[in-house]
Amino acid sequence: MAKRTLRTTTRTTGKSATGPARPRSGRTAPKSAGAAPESAAPRPTRPDRPVVSTADLARHLDLSEWTVSRAINGHPEVKAATRKRVLEAMQELGFQPNPHARGLNGKATGLVGICFGDPRNSLVIDKIATLEEFLRRHQLRGILAITPHDLESELRIISDFKHMRVDGMVLIQSYLSGAVLDKALRGCKGVLVDPAEPAAGFPYIHLNRIRAMRFLVDHLYSLGHREFGTVGFSDNNRWRWDGILAALMCNSLDPGAPRVLRSYELPAVGAEAYAEGVELAQLVLADPKPPSALIVVNDRVAAGLMQGLRDAGKHVPHDFSVTGFDNLPVGRTLRPTLTTIDQQPTIAMERAGEMLLQQLGLSTDPHPHDNLLLDPVFHMRESTGYSPRRRADMASHA
């Protein structure tokens, strides 16, 4: 039988039976045995082409696009070192993801729509500033939209936010009914702050205005006041009016009895500011027998009211006791200083931010945040005093 001869061929080892290996085509042989292999060469600090997408950034950092996307959006499961590396590379390369393009691709945009009312109200500004700072800390950005408390305008803003593909919304003092909100926000994520009515499945934060009005009425009642006037609002503001009615009845006063409760408003609602307070003082003084206790819609109107009363020769609190609402810094500098209610806006908006993160799946807090009824804080100052009748009784027994 003939013998078969086996021949061995070496294909890619670079060696042969007769001598040293020759370098492969396109490669340069190492200059010395101690030289580092090419794979260990340092990565270039800048990419060969511009970074215009998260895919480019991921390729540059040798990370998955999924990891880079979650790092940009502040996902809690991304390691801090990885997130820092991604954010530093973005800053170095001048890269910012296009939120609209990300939204069209079904990805998180990092945008939050914020709808609110009168921006001339300093309390509203405080709320927006607190929320914006919270969003920045969590790599989110707010888109602001102002509504004049017109229902159609608010619905258009919600629709615009949806077309922008924002990740979530924060609606501050929405005047829409719960049923309308439920329909408009279907499929959306976000938080309601002081809504006229809650919407199903949408978390909300409410200031306990019933308790706030109880604080004010109880305080004034304890000073001997039995006749009350609301200044700048009436039964069209159910949040406060119902609280006043309940507080009067709790103090055995009939709100429907003559002279127990009156309201003073201007024909046209304005900015609820100082100038309106001066005008409202004229309405109060035009009343032949005005009430001795005046509960004012906010601190700015209260400051104007006190000025108008003073200009007419009246004294606060000798002739009228005046309360505000909001605890603005101006109330502590007035003479007399203003008795008022603190809404705790910082706490409210921080909690709104935490609720939003929970809705977006970005919260690291293991305890879910439920709807919040926020307690007001009562500040008793110099603008409230004994009623004229109580002072007269005290003087007669002196």
C-alpha positions as CSV (number, residue, x, y, z in Angstrom):
1,M,0.0,0.0,0.0
2,A,1.4,3.4,-0.9
3,K,2.1,5.7,2.0
4,R,0.2,9.0,2.2
5,T,2.3,12.0,3.1
6,L,0.7,14.7,5.5
7,R,1.8,18.3,4.9
8,T,1.2,20.9,7.6
9,T,0.7,24.5,6.6
10,T,1.0,27.3,9.0
11,R,-1.5,30.1,8.1
12,T,-1.5,32.9,10.5
13,T,1.1,32.3,13.2
14,G,3.7,34.3,11.5
15,K,6.2,31.4,11.8
16,S,7.8,28.9,9.4
17,A,10.0,25.9,9.7
18,T,12.8,27.6,8.0
19,G,13.2,31.0,9.7
20,P,11.8,33.9,11.6
21,A,8.4,35.3,10.8
22,R,8.0,38.2,8.5
23,P,5.6,41.0,9.4
24,R,2.1,40.9,7.9
25,S,1.2,43.3,5.1
26,G,0.5,46.8,6.3
27,R,2.2,46.3,9.7
28,T,5.5,47.5,11.0
29,A,7.6,45.1,12.9
30,P,8.3,46.0,16.5
31,K,11.6,47.9,16.9
32,S,12.5,46.1,20.2
33,A,11.4,43.2,22.3
34,G,10.3,45.6,25.1
35,A,8.1,47.8,23.0
36,A,4.4,47.9,24.0
37,P,1.9,46.3,21.6
38,E,-0.2,48.6,19.5
39,S,-3.5,47.7,21.3
40,A,-2.1,49.4,24.5
41,A,-1.6,52.8,22.8
42,P,-3.4,55.6,24.7
43,R,-6.9,56.5,23.3
44,P,-6.9,59.9,21.5
45,T,-8.4,62.7,23.7
46,R,-10.6,63.9,20.8
47,P,-12.5,61.8,18.2
48,D,-11.6,61.7,14.6
49,R,-14.9,63.2,13.6
50,P,-17.4,65.6,15.3
51,V,-19.6,64.2,18.0
52,V,-23.2,65.0,16.9
53,S,-25.2,62.2,18.5
54,T,-25.2,60.0,21.6
55,A,-24.1,57.2,19.3
56,D,-21.0,59.2,18.4
57,L,-20.4,60.0,22.1
58,A,-20.8,56.3,23.1
59,R,-18.4,55.2,20.4
60,H,-15.8,57.8,21.5
61,L,-16.1,56.7,25.2
62,D,-16.2,53.0,24.3
63,L,-19.5,52.7,26.1
64,S,-22.9,51.4,25.0
65,E,-25.4,54.0,23.7
66,W,-27.8,52.7,26.3
67,T,-25.4,53.5,29.1
68,V,-24.6,57.0,27.7
69,S,-28.3,57.8,27.3
70,R,-29.1,56.7,30.9
71,A,-26.1,58.7,32.2
72,I,-27.3,61.9,30.4
73,N,-30.8,61.4,31.9
74,G,-29.5,60.9,35.4
75,H,-30.7,57.3,35.8
76,P,-30.0,56.2,39.4
77,E,-28.5,52.8,38.3
78,V,-25.7,54.4,36.4
79,K,-22.5,54.5,38.4
80,A,-21.4,58.0,39.6
81,A,-18.0,57.6,38.0
82,T,-19.5,56.7,34.6
83,R,-22.0,59.6,34.7
84,K,-19.1,61.9,35.6
85,R,-17.1,60.6,32.7
86,V,-19.9,61.1,30.3
87,L,-20.8,64.6,31.4
88,E,-17.1,65.7,31.4
89,A,-16.8,64.4,27.8
90,M,-19.9,66.3,26.8
91,Q,-18.5,69.5,28.2
92,E,-15.1,68.9,26.6
93,L,-16.5,68.1,23.2
94,G,-19.3,70.8,23.4
95,F,-21.9,68.1,22.8
96,Q,-25.6,68.6,23.7
97,P,-28.2,66.0,22.7
98,N,-31.1,67.3,20.6
99,P,-34.1,66.9,22.9
100,H,-36.7,67.0,20.0
101,A,-34.8,64.4,18.0
102,R,-34.6,62.2,21.1
103,G,-38.3,62.6,21.6
104,L,-39.1,61.6,18.0
105,N,-37.1,58.5,18.6
106,G,-39.1,57.6,21.6
107,K,-36.2,58.4,24.0
108,A,-36.3,60.6,27.1
109,T,-35.8,64.3,26.2
110,G,-34.8,65.5,29.7
111,L,-37.4,68.3,29.3
112,V,-40.2,69.1,31.8
113,G,-43.1,71.4,30.9
114,I,-44.0,73.9,33.6
115,C,-47.3,75.8,33.3
116,F,-48.0,78.6,35.8
117,G,-50.0,81.8,36.3
118,D,-49.1,85.5,36.9
119,P,-45.3,85.8,36.8
120,R,-45.5,89.2,38.5
121,N,-46.4,87.4,41.7
122,S,-43.2,87.0,43.7
123,L,-44.5,83.8,45.3
124,V,-44.9,82.2,41.9
125,I,-41.4,83.3,41.0
126,D,-40.1,81.6,44.2
127,K,-41.9,78.4,43.3
128,I,-40.5,78.4,39.7
129,A,-37.0,79.1,40.9
130,T,-37.1,76.3,43.4
131,L,-38.4,73.8,40.9
132,E,-35.8,74.9,38.2
133,E,-33.0,74.4,40.7
134,F,-34.3,71.0,41.6
135,L,-34.5,70.0,37.9
136,R,-30.9,71.2,37.2
137,R,-29.7,69.0,40.1
138,H,-31.2,66.0,38.3
139,Q,-30.0,66.9,34.8
140,L,-33.5,68.0,33.7
141,R,-34.5,71.2,32.0
142,G,-37.8,73.1,32.4
143,I,-39.8,74.7,29.6
144,L,-41.9,77.6,31.0
145,A,-45.4,78.6,29.8
146,I,-47.6,81.3,31.3
147,T,-51.4,80.9,31.4
148,P,-53.7,83.8,32.2
149,H,-56.0,81.3,33.9
150,D,-57.9,81.0,30.7
151,L,-59.0,77.4,30.2
152,E,-58.5,77.2,26.5
153,S,-55.0,78.7,26.9
154,E,-54.1,76.1,29.5
155,L,-55.3,73.3,27.2
156,R,-53.2,74.6,24.3
157,I,-50.1,74.7,26.5
158,I,-50.7,71.1,27.6
159,S,-51.1,70.2,23.9
160,D,-47.9,72.0,23.0
161,F,-46.0,70.2,25.7
162,K,-47.2,66.9,24.3
163,H,-46.0,67.8,20.8
164,M,-42.6,68.8,22.3
165,R,-42.5,65.3,23.7
166,V,-41.5,66.5,27.2
167,D,-40.8,63.8,29.7
168,G,-43.3,65.2,32.2
169,M,-45.3,68.3,33.3
170,V,-45.7,70.3,36.4
171,L,-49.0,72.4,36.4
172,I,-49.1,75.1,39.0
173,Q,-52.6,76.2,40.1
174,S,-54.5,74.7,37.2
175,Y,-58.0,76.0,36.9
176,L,-59.2,73.0,34.7
177,S,-61.8,70.6,36.1
178,G,-60.6,67.2,37.2
179,A,-62.5,65.6,34.2
180,V,-60.9,67.9,31.7
181,L,-57.4,67.4,33.2
182,D,-57.8,63.7,33.2
183,K,-58.6,63.7,29.5
184,A,-55.9,66.3,28.6
185,L,-53.2,64.5,30.5
186,R,-54.0,61.0,29.5
187,G,-50.8,59.1,28.8
188,C,-48.6,61.9,30.3
189,K,-46.5,62.0,33.5
190,G,-46.2,64.8,36.0
191,V,-47.5,66.6,39.1
192,L,-50.2,69.1,39.9
193,V,-49.5,71.9,42.4
194,D,-52.6,73.5,44.0
195,P,-55.0,72.4,41.2
196,A,-58.7,73.5,41.4
197,E,-59.5,69.8,41.2
198,P,-57.3,66.7,41.1
199,A,-57.0,64.5,38.1
200,A,-57.2,60.7,38.3
201,G,-53.8,59.0,38.4
202,F,-51.9,62.3,38.6
203,P,-50.2,63.1,41.9
204,Y,-50.9,66.5,43.5
205,I,-49.8,68.8,46.2
206,H,-52.4,71.1,47.9
207,L,-51.9,73.8,50.5
208,N,-54.5,73.2,53.3
209,R,-56.3,76.5,52.8
210,I,-59.2,75.3,55.0
211,R,-56.7,75.2,57.9
212,A,-55.1,78.5,56.8
213,M,-58.5,80.3,56.9
214,R,-59.2,78.7,60.3
215,F,-55.9,80.1,61.7
216,L,-56.8,83.6,60.6
217,V,-60.5,83.6,61.7
218,D,-59.7,82.0,65.1
219,H,-57.0,84.5,65.7
220,L,-59.2,87.5,64.8
221,Y,-62.1,86.0,66.8
222,S,-59.9,85.7,69.9
223,L,-59.2,89.4,69.6
224,G,-62.9,90.2,69.9
225,H,-63.7,90.7,66.2
226,R,-67.2,89.5,65.2
227,E,-67.5,91.2,61.8
228,F,-65.2,90.1,58.9
229,G,-64.5,91.3,55.4
230,T,-62.6,89.5,52.6
231,V,-60.6,91.9,50.5
232,G,-59.7,90.9,46.9
233,F,-61.7,87.7,46.8
234,S,-65.1,86.4,47.5
235,D,-67.1,83.2,47.0
236,N,-65.5,82.8,43.5
237,N,-62.4,81.6,45.3
238,R,-63.7,78.4,46.7
239,W,-60.3,77.4,48.1
240,R,-60.5,80.2,50.7
241,W,-64.2,81.1,50.9
242,D,-65.3,77.6,52.1
243,G,-62.5,77.7,54.7
244,I,-63.8,81.0,56.1
245,L,-67.4,79.8,56.2
246,A,-66.3,76.7,58.1
247,A,-64.2,78.7,60.5
248,L,-67.0,81.2,61.3
249,M,-69.4,78.4,62.0
250,C,-66.8,76.7,64.3
251,N,-66.8,79.9,66.3
252,S,-70.6,79.9,66.5
253,L,-71.0,82.7,64.0
254,D,-73.6,82.6,61.2
255,P,-71.9,83.6,57.9
256,G,-75.3,84.5,56.5
257,A,-76.3,86.8,59.3
258,P,-76.2,90.6,58.6
259,R,-72.7,92.2,58.8
260,V,-70.9,89.0,59.8
261,L,-69.2,88.5,56.4
262,R,-68.8,90.9,53.5
263,S,-66.5,90.9,50.5
264,Y,-64.7,93.8,48.7
265,E,-63.6,93.3,45.1
266,L,-62.7,95.5,42.2
267,P,-64.9,95.2,39.1
268,A,-62.0,93.8,37.0
269,V,-59.5,91.5,38.5
270,G,-55.9,92.8,37.9
271,A,-52.5,91.7,39.1
272,E,-53.5,91.4,42.8
273,A,-50.8,93.9,43.7
274,Y,-50.1,97.0,45.8
275,A,-52.1,99.5,43.6
276,E,-55.2,97.3,43.8
277,G,-54.9,97.3,47.6
278,V,-55.0,101.2,47.6
279,E,-58.1,101.1,45.5
280,L,-59.8,98.5,47.6
281,A,-59.2,100.6,50.7
282,Q,-61.6,103.2,49.2
283,L,-64.3,100.5,48.8
284,V,-63.9,99.5,52.4
285,L,-64.0,103.1,53.6
286,A,-67.1,103.8,51.4
287,D,-69.0,101.2,53.5
288,P,-71.0,103.1,56.2
289,K,-70.2,100.4,58.8
290,P,-67.2,98.4,57.6
291,P,-66.0,95.3,59.4
292,S,-63.1,95.6,61.9
293,A,-61.3,92.5,60.6
294,L,-60.1,92.4,57.0
295,I,-58.7,89.2,55.5
296,V,-56.8,90.1,52.3
297,V,-56.1,87.9,49.3
298,N,-52.3,88.3,49.6
299,D,-49.5,90.4,51.2
300,R,-49.0,92.8,48.2
301,V,-52.7,93.8,48.2
302,A,-52.6,94.0,52.1
303,A,-49.6,96.4,51.9
304,G,-51.6,98.7,49.5
305,L,-54.7,98.4,51.6
306,M,-52.8,99.5,54.8
307,Q,-51.4,102.5,52.9
308,G,-54.9,103.5,51.6
309,L,-56.3,103.3,55.1
310,R,-53.4,105.3,56.5
311,D,-53.9,107.9,53.8
312,A,-57.5,108.3,55.0
313,G,-56.4,108.8,58.6
314,K,-57.2,105.3,59.8
315,H,-54.9,103.3,62.0
316,V,-53.9,99.6,61.7
317,P,-54.6,97.8,64.0
318,H,-56.5,100.4,66.1
319,D,-59.3,100.9,63.6
320,F,-58.8,97.8,61.4
321,S,-57.0,94.5,61.8
322,V,-55.5,93.3,58.6
323,T,-54.1,89.9,57.6
324,G,-52.2,88.9,54.4
325,F,-51.4,85.7,52.7
326,D,-48.0,84.4,51.4
327,N,-45.5,85.7,54.1
328,L,-43.5,87.7,51.6
329,P,-40.4,89.6,52.9
330,V,-42.3,92.9,52.4
331,G,-44.7,91.9,55.2
332,R,-41.8,91.9,57.7
333,T,-40.7,95.4,56.8
334,L,-44.1,97.1,56.8
335,R,-45.1,99.3,59.7
336,P,-47.0,97.7,61.3
337,T,-45.6,94.3,60.4
338,L,-48.1,92.1,58.7
339,T,-49.9,89.1,60.2
340,T,-50.0,86.4,57.4
341,I,-49.9,82.8,56.3
342,D,-46.8,81.1,54.9
343,Q,-47.5,78.6,52.1
344,Q,-44.1,76.9,52.4
345,P,-43.4,77.2,48.7
346,T,-39.9,75.7,48.9
347,I,-41.2,72.5,50.6
348,A,-44.0,72.3,48.1
349,M,-41.9,72.5,45.0
350,E,-39.1,70.2,46.3
351,R,-41.8,67.6,47.0
352,A,-43.3,68.2,43.5
353,G,-39.8,67.6,42.1
354,E,-39.5,64.3,44.0
355,M,-42.9,63.2,42.8
356,L,-41.9,64.0,39.3
357,L,-38.7,61.9,39.5
358,Q,-40.8,59.0,40.8
359,Q,-43.2,59.4,37.9
360,L,-40.2,59.3,35.4
361,G,-38.6,56.3,37.1
362,L,-35.6,58.4,38.1
363,S,-36.1,58.5,41.9
364,T,-33.6,56.9,44.2
365,D,-36.0,57.2,47.2
366,P,-37.3,53.7,48.1
367,H,-40.4,55.2,49.7
368,P,-43.1,56.4,47.2
369,H,-44.4,59.9,47.6
370,D,-48.2,60.1,47.9
371,N,-50.4,63.1,47.4
372,L,-49.6,65.8,49.9
373,L,-51.8,68.2,51.8
374,L,-49.3,70.8,53.0
375,D,-49.9,72.5,56.3
376,P,-49.7,76.3,56.3
377,V,-47.7,78.3,58.9
378,F,-49.4,81.2,60.8
379,H,-47.3,84.3,61.6
380,M,-48.9,86.6,64.1
381,R,-47.5,90.2,63.8
382,E,-48.5,93.8,64.5
383,S,-51.2,94.4,62.0
384,T,-53.9,92.6,64.1
385,G,-55.1,93.8,67.5
386,Y,-58.1,93.9,69.7
387,S,-61.4,95.0,68.1
388,P,-62.7,98.5,69.0
389,R,-65.4,97.0,71.1
390,R,-63.0,94.8,73.0
391,R,-60.7,97.7,73.7
392,A,-63.7,99.8,74.9
393,D,-64.7,97.0,77.3
394,M,-61.2,96.7,78.5
395,A,-61.0,100.5,79.1
396,S,-64.3,100.5,81.0
397,H,-63.0,97.8,83.4
398,A,-59.6,99.4,83.9
